[in-house]
Amino acid sequence: THARGGAGPHAAGAGAPRVRVDFRPGTPDLSLFPRSAWSAAQRAVLARLPHPSLGYPDPRGLPELREALAALLTRRRGVVADPERLVVCSGVAQASTLLGFVLRARGHGAIGVEDPGSPEHGRLFSSTGLDTLWLPLDGEGLRPEPLAASGVRAVVVTPSHQFPSGISWSAERRAALLAWARAVDGHVLEDDYDGDFRYDRAPVGALQGLDPERVVYAGSVSKSLAPGLRLGWMLVPGELLAEVVERKRTMDLGNPVLDQAVLAEFVTRGAYDRQLRRCQRAYRERRDGLLAALAEHLPGTEVSGIAAGLHVIARVPGRYGPTERFLARAAAAGVVLRPLEEYGTARPGDGDVRLVIGYAHLAPSVVAAGIRAVAAAVGRG
């Protein structure tokens, strides 16, 4: 088995060099959080929220937030979004565990996840009593044959911008996955973790829009606003809705009302769209700076997954390696990097160094300085 996203031997610890630049993926720039606009929405909500709204909420979420999110997701992501089927939850992590508990109660023993994929999936579903089966990808998406042979009847996928490879699933693989789900009477959890960030191509519509009765769609504001808000959503097929809502009720009686009301206000007054445009500009600039720095300081590096999202895959020529030495030298220079194999992919035998580089949380000058430091540490090969 592969190590899936553990701290690894190159993370900072006792006696480790001071971390100057941390390229690990998954974090947005928290300094971009729109404090004044959020504060204005809070004031507006507190001035008008009726007293009864402060009682125990509908476990699905505040009606005005469900309506605001349904309209937003229909417009931006092409989903079929009935507010009655939208459940507000504490991010994609809680959406995953809610679904996991429901599937376990229905007799499922395992769920399929992408390989390479997010190491969190295994931990989350394990907490619900489900095993995870790692299913291989190629350049188009999940390979149909191993999926069919696996015996699972539920899978988790990131088809719009696969994590971590960065590919967008082909139309054929999307259709094949949905055909499989119908054939086995199964379900697909679509984790749309960074669906709003597209730089060089039109947004890829969500898979859920093709079959809302088979696809559970989950997203959050963790990348667009801040993960600490713990606000997300899931669109649930009709046959699963009652079980998901009951599990949400027994888990926590619903998300905090004030936070939901503020997000609803933020979305309906157009502030969320403005925030996305602001982040889009900032992250595109950082991505471009990263590509320029890699081309200048680590020539020969091939970069993929660059058209969207908050990270890239960099394939550094083997002359800079091998991987263990490359990572150790970078760490000694105070730069933290994640190798692709930590996400489940066995290293190919070509000797190249494959990295998953997150850039969204770093100022352009820091991105450039980090890559310069790595190049100085590993030499010219």
N, C-alpha and C positions, 0 to 999 in steps of 0.2 A: 504494500500500500504506500501511497505517497503522503508526505507531510502536507497538510492542506491549510496553509496560512498560519501556522504557529509562529511564534516570535522568531524562531530560527537562530542560528549561531551568530548572526551578525547584528542582532538588535542590541541597543545600548543596555548595558547592565553595570554592575559594580566593576570599577576599574576600566570600563570602556571609554573610548574617547568621547568628548562632548559632541553631541549631534548638532551640526551646523545646518544641514539641509536634509529634510526627510521627504523622499519621493514616494513613500508608500501611498497607494491609491485609496480613494474612498472618502476623502474629506473635501468639502467645498471651502471657499474663502469666507470664514465667519465674520471678517471685517466688513463684508458687503451686506450684512444683515440690515434691512431698512428700518433703523430704530425710530426715526421721526414719523414715517408713514405708519408703522406698526402702533406707535404711541397714539397717533391721531385716530386710528381705528379703535383702539382700546377706549379712548375717551368717548367716542361716538356710541359704542356699544353700551358702556356703563350708564350713559345718559338715557338710553331708551329701552334697555332690556327690561321687560316686565318681570315683576317679582315671581310669578309662577314658573318662569323659565329657569329659576335657580334651584328648582326641585330636582329629584332624580330624573335623569334624561331618558329618552328612548334609547335603548342599547345601540341601535343603529347609528345614532348621532342626531344632532340638532337638525330639524327639517330644513331651515334656511341654508345650512352648510351643505347638506346633501343635494339640495337643488342647485346651489352655486357650483359645487364640484361637478355635478352631472353635466351642467351646461359647459363648463370649462373643458372637461375631458372629451365631450362630444366634439367641441370645436377644435381643440388642439391635437387630440390623439385619435380621432375617428372611432371611438368606442360607441357601443350601444349602451347608453347610460340612463337607466330608469332610477330616479332618486329613491324609489321604494326598495330597490335592490342594492343600494349603496350602503356600506357599513363603514363608519368612521372608526379607525383603530389607531393604535400607537405605532405607526410605521409598518413597513413591509414585514418586519420581524414578527409582529403580532398577527398580521394577516396569515403568515405562514403557519404559526402555531395554531391559530383558530382552525384553519383548514386541516392541519395535521390531526388535531383531536377529532374532528368530524369524520375524517377518513378512517381513523383507527376505530372509532365506534361503529363504522360501517363494515368493518372486517378487513380493511387493508392492513397488510403487514409491512409494506415497503413503498417507497416513492422514488422515482427516478430523478436524477439531477445531472446537469451538464458536466462533462469532463473535457477540458478544464472548466472550473466553475467556482462560485463563491464557497469558501470553506464554512461559512456560517450556516449554510443549508443543513449540513450534516448534524451540527449541534442543535439547531432549532427543532428539526423533526425527530431527533433522538429523544428530546424532552417530551414529545407527545407519544412515544412508544413505537414510532415508525423507524425501520431501517432505511438507509439511503443506498441506492444502487447508482454508481457512477457510470453514465452512458456516454460513449465517445462521440465527438463532433468531427466534422471535416470543414472544408471551406464554405459549405452551404448551410450548415446547421446540424441538427441531431441526425445521426445515421439511422435510417429506418430499420435495417436488419437487426442490429443489436437491441433496438427498442422493442421490436416485435418478439424477440427471443427472451426478453428479460422477465416477462410475466407480470410486470407492474401494470397498474391501471390508472396511475397518476404520475405526472412529471412536472418539474419546475423548469421554466425556460426563460431566457432573456433574448427574445428574437430580434428586437429592434436594434440593439447594440450589445452583442453578446459579451458577458463579463467572464474572463478578462480579455478574450481574443480580439474583441472589437468588430467582429463580422456582423453584417446584417443578414439574417436568414433569407434564403432565396424563396421566391413565391412557391416553387415546387415543394420545398421542404415544409413550408407552412401548411400547404394543402395536405401533404402526406401526414403530418402530425395530427391534423384535425380528423382526417379519415381514420387514422389509428384510434383516436379517442372515441369516435363513434362506434368503431368495430368492437372495441373491448368494453364499451359502456363505461368509459373512464373520463377523467378530467385533467385539464392543463392549468397550472398556476403560472400566469404571465407576470413576471417581476419587471415592471417598467421603471427601473431604478434611476435612469437619467434620460427619460424619453423626451425632455424638452430641449436638450442641447444638441443642435445640429449645425454644422459650420459650412460645409461645402456641398450639401445635397439637401433636397427637400426632406422634411420629416417622413420617416417610415411609419405608416399607420399601425396601430396596435393590432395584434393577432385577434384580440377579443371581438373586434368588429366583424370578423368573418364567421364566428360561431359563439354567440354569447351564452348559449346553453351548455357549452362544453368548457369554456375558458373562464377561470376566475382571474380577474384583472386586479393587480395590486400596485400602488404607487404611494408616494409620500412627498412632503416638502423638505426632506432631509438634505437634498442636494440644491434645491432652489432657494430655501430660506435658511434652515439650520436643523441639524439632527436633534438638538436638544429640545425642540418643540414637541417631539414625539407625536406628530400628527400625520396620519396617512389614511388610506381608503382602500376598500376592496369592493369590486362589483361582482356579485355572486349570482350564479345561475339559479333559476327559480326553485329547482328541486333541492338545492342545498341551503336555501336562505333561512328557513326556520331553524335548522340545526346550528348554523353559524351564529345567528342572532342569539339563540338561547345559550350557546357556549360563551359568547361575548358578555351576556348578562351575568352569568355565574362567575365569570373571570374577574370583572371589575365594575359592573353596573354602568359601563359607558365612560367615554372620555370627558374631561373637564369641560363644563358648559361655556365658561367665559372664553377659554382658548378657542373653542369651536366658533363661538359667535364673532370673535375678532377675525379669525381666518375667513369666515363668510363675508364680513364687511370688507376685508382686504381684497378678496377676489371680486366682489360685485362692484366695487368702486374703481376697478381697473388697476389697482396698485400691484397685483400679482403679475399681470402681463408686463408692466413697467419693470418690475424686478427681474423677470426673466430676460428681458432685452438688455438690461444693465449687466447681468451675469454673462449673457452670451457674448457681449463685446469684450468683457474682461477675460473670459476663458479662451476666446479665440486668439487674443493677443498673446496670452501665455503659451498656448499651444504653438503658435508661430515662432515664438522665442525659443521654445524647447527644440523645435525642428532645426532652427538655424544654429543653435548651440551644438547639437549633435553633429550636424553636417560639418561644422568648423572644427570641433575639438575631437570627435571620434569618427573620422572619415571612413566611409564604407558601411556605416550603420544603416540598416534597413528598418523603416518605421511603418507600422500598419495600425489600423483602427483609429485613424486620425480625423475622420470626417465627422465624428460625433463624440459626445461623452466628455469625461474628465480625466482620461488616462490614455496612454498609447502603449503599444507593444514595440520594443526596440530589440532588434537582432544585431548584436554587436559582433563583428568578425572575430573568429577564433584566435586570431593573433594577439588579441587583448586578453585572452583567457588564460587558463580555464576558469570556469564559473566561480569555483570556490575561492581561488586566488583573487579574481576580479572583485568579488564582493568583500573579501577581507581587506583588500587595499583601499577600496572605497570607504569602508567603515572606519579604517584607521585615519582616513582624511576627514572623518566626521559626516560622511554622506550615507544615508540609509537607503538601500534599494531592495526591491523584492524580485527574486527570480521567478520566471513563469512556472517552473516545475513545482513551486509551493502551492500552486492552484490545481494540481492534479496531473499535469502533463509530464510524462517521462521525458527527460532530455534526449533529443535526437543525437545520433552519433557523429554529427558534423563538427562538434567542438565549439560551435558558436555560443555566445552568451545571450540568453533571452531574458529580457527584463520587462516588468510591468511598471511603468513610470506614471505616477500621478502628479499632476502639475497645477490643478485648479486652485489649491490653497497657498500657492507660492507666488510672490511678486515676480515680475519678469526678470528683474535684476538678480533675484535669488536663484531662479531657475538657471540662468546663465552661469552664475558663480558656482552652482552645484555641479554642473556638467564640466566646467573648467577644472574643478578640484578633482573630479573622477579621472579626467584625462591625464592630469598631472600625476595622479597616484598610480595609474596602471601603465603609463608610458605609451609609446607609439607602437607597441607590439613587436 
